[in-house]
Structure formats: structure tokens, C-alpha cells
Amino acid sequence: MTALTLLLFLFLTLSSPLFFEPADAGDRLIPSACQNAPVPEICKQCVESNNRSSKADSVGIANIIIDCLISHSSYLASNLSILASNPEYSTAKPAYENCSLHCSDAKKALNSAAAGLNNGEYDFAQLSLRESAIDQSECWYEFMSSKNMAYVPENVEFELKVFDILSEAAYIIIWKL
């Protein structure tokens, strides 16, 4: 009986709240906020990478996702400008330049969406988020309609797909506010 008592004592001691920090609000909200994203793991990775996530409410989580989208837009705009300046891709130069501009426009719309969220203007935030998604999706059009169809590097294609996934995740969260 002493072995059972010892085992019970260890179990109760180790499962005590003293050994575990209670989860903050954001930690409990992240899975439910990201569950409706097309790829929930990408949404969770974005949110959990931000140090504000553990204390974030739904508005905070949406803002964190918008921050990730802004980062992706900036990265894409920069990367596409570099591609446009590469003589090896001269036939695709107009597509890269135009897509870079669309990414910059998307970033402006995302900043408007963040401002709308922070001011409690959720409809405006949704419209701005939709505008950024349209701007970003113009890149696919640019690539497909360019002379000889523009070469799209894997990292650019990946970033565009992640942008779509995170846009939809943010849109759903804002829609539920």
C-alpha cells in the first residue's frame, strides 16, 4: 500500500498548479481562433510567434495576423523588386514590378485594417482586409498574363499562398467580432 500512496502523492504533487503556469487568455483563444483557417497550423504559427499572443483577445489575435500579413507583403515587395532588377528575368520584369506595387498597396490596406480594428470599426477592417487580398491576388494575374508567363520562384509562390491563408484567417476572426 505504501507504493500506491507514494505514487498518489507524486501524482498529486506534480499535477499541482505550482508546477504549471495557468494558460493566459490568448493561449486558450489561439486554437479556436485559428481552427477555421484553411491551414490552422500556419495561423497558429503566425500568432504564437508574437510575444503579445498569450494575453491577446480576439481583436489582438486578428491584429497579430495582420502584422504577419504586413511582414509577408513587405517581404514579397522587396523580393519582387530584386527579381525585377535581375537581367536573367527581363521578360518577366513588368510582372515583377507590378506585383511589387500590388504588394505595397496591400500593405497600405492592411495598415488601414489594423487601424479599423483598433478603433472598433470591424466592417471597415474587413473591407480593408479584402482590399489587401485583392491587391495581393493581382500578382497571380500579373504572372499568368505576362509575356511567356513569368517565372515564379518557389519562395514567392509560398509567400503568396501563406498570405491567402492568413488573410482568410483574419477575415473569419474579424467577421465573428
C-alpha positions in Angstrom: 0.0 0.0 0.0 2.9 2.4 0.5 3.9 2.2 -3.1 0.4 3.2 -4.1 0.4 6.0 -1.5 3.8 7.2 -2.8 2.5 7.1 -6.4 -0.6 9.0 -5.5 1.4 11.6 -3.6 3.7 12.1 -6.6 0.8 12.4 -9.0 -1.0 15.0 -6.8 2.2 16.9 -6.2 3.3 17.0 -9.9 -0.2 17.9 -11.1 -0.4 20.8 -8.7 -0.8 24.3 -10.1 2.5 25.2 -8.5 4.2 23.2 -11.3 2.3 24.6 -14.2 1.6 28.1 -15.1 -2.0 28.7 -15.9 -2.7 29.5 -19.6 -3.4 33.1 -20.4 -6.4 34.1 -22.4 -4.6 34.3 -25.7 -3.2 30.8 -25.3 -6.7 29.4 -24.9 -8.1 31.5 -27.8 -5.4 30.8 -30.4 -6.6 27.2 -31.3 -10.3 28.3 -31.6 -9.4 31.5 -33.5 -7.2 29.6 -36.0 -9.4 26.5 -36.4 -11.3 27.9 -39.3 -8.2 29.0 -41.2 -7.6 27.0 -44.4 -4.4 25.7 -42.8 -4.8 26.2 -39.0 -1.1 25.4 -38.3 0.1 28.4 -40.3 -2.3 30.7 -38.5 -1.2 29.3 -35.1 2.5 29.7 -36.0 1.9 33.3 -37.0 0.0 34.1 -33.8 2.3 32.2 -31.4 5.4 33.8 -32.9 4.3 37.2 -31.5 5.0 37.9 -27.8 1.6 39.6 -27.4 -0.3 36.4 -28.2 -0.5 35.0 -24.7 -2.5 37.9 -23.5 -4.4 38.6 -26.7 -8.2 38.7 -27.1 -9.9 38.1 -30.5 -9.1 41.6 -31.7 -5.5 41.2 -30.6 -5.2 37.9 -32.4 -6.6 39.5 -35.6 -4.1 42.3 -35.2 -1.2 39.8 -34.8 -2.3 38.1 -38.0 -2.5 41.4 -39.8 1.1 42.1 -38.5 2.2 38.8 -40.1 0.4 39.8 -43.4 2.2 43.2 -43.4 5.5 41.3 -42.9 4.7 39.0 -45.8 3.7 41.9 -48.0 6.9 43.7 -47.3 9.0 40.6 -47.9 7.2 40.0 -51.2 7.5 43.6 -52.4 11.3 43.6 -51.6 11.9 40.1 -53.2 9.9 41.0 -56.3 11.9 44.3 -56.7 15.1 42.3 -56.6 13.7 39.8 -59.2 12.7 42.7 -61.4 16.2 44.1 -61.4 17.7 40.7 -62.4 18.6 40.8 -66.1 18.0 37.0 -66.2 14.3 37.6 -65.8 14.0 40.6 -68.1 10.9 39.2 -69.9 9.1 39.0 -66.6 10.3 42.4 -65.3 6.9 44.1 -65.8 5.1 41.3 -63.9 7.6 41.5 -61.0 7.4 45.3 -60.9 3.6 45.4 -61.0 3.3 42.6 -58.4 5.7 44.5 -56.1 3.4 47.6 -56.4 0.4 45.4 -55.6 2.2 44.1 -52.5 2.9 47.7 -51.4 -0.8 48.6 -52.0 -1.8 45.5 -49.9 0.4 46.7 -47.1 -1.4 50.1 -47.1 -4.7 48.4 -47.0 -3.5 46.2 -44.1 -2.4 49.2 -42.1 -6.0 50.6 -42.6 -7.4 47.2 -41.5 -5.3 47.4 -38.3 -6.5 50.9 -37.6 -10.1 49.9 -38.1 -9.7 47.0 -35.7 -8.1 49.3 -33.1 -11.0 51.8 -33.4 -13.7 49.1 -33.2 -14.6 49.6 -36.9 -14.8 46.0 -37.8 -16.7 46.4 -41.0 -14.0 48.8 -42.2 -11.3 46.4 -41.1 -12.9 43.6 -43.1 -13.2 45.8 -46.2 -9.6 46.9 -45.9 -8.5 43.3 -45.4 -10.5 42.3 -48.5 -8.8 45.1 -50.4 -5.4 43.8 -49.4 -6.3 40.3 -50.5 -7.4 41.6 -53.9 -4.2 43.6 -54.3 -2.1 40.6 -53.5 -4.1 38.3 -55.7 -3.3 40.6 -58.6 0.2 39.1 -58.5 -1.2 35.8 -59.9 -2.8 37.7 -62.7 0.4 39.5 -63.4 2.4 36.3 -63.5 -0.1 34.4 -65.7 -0.7 37.3 -68.2 2.9 38.3 -68.6 4.7 37.6 -71.9 5.8 33.9 -71.8 4.3 33.5 -68.3 6.6 34.8 -65.6 8.8 32.5 -63.7 7.5 32.4 -60.1 10.2 31.3 -57.6 9.1 28.8 -55.0 9.6 31.2 -52.1 7.4 33.8 -53.8 4.7 31.3 -54.6 4.8 30.1 -51.0 4.6 33.6 -49.6 1.6 34.3 -51.8 -0.1 31.2 -50.5 0.6 32.0 -46.9 -0.8 35.5 -47.5 -4.0 33.9 -48.8 -4.3 31.6 -45.8 -3.6 34.3 -43.2 -6.0 36.7 -45.0 -8.8 34.3 -44.7 -8.0 33.5 -41.1 -8.0 37.2 -40.2 -11.2 37.8 -42.1 -13.1 35.0 -40.3 -11.9 36.2 -36.9 -13.0 39.8 -37.7 -16.3 38.6 -39.1 -17.0 36.9 -35.7 -16.3 40.0 -33.7 
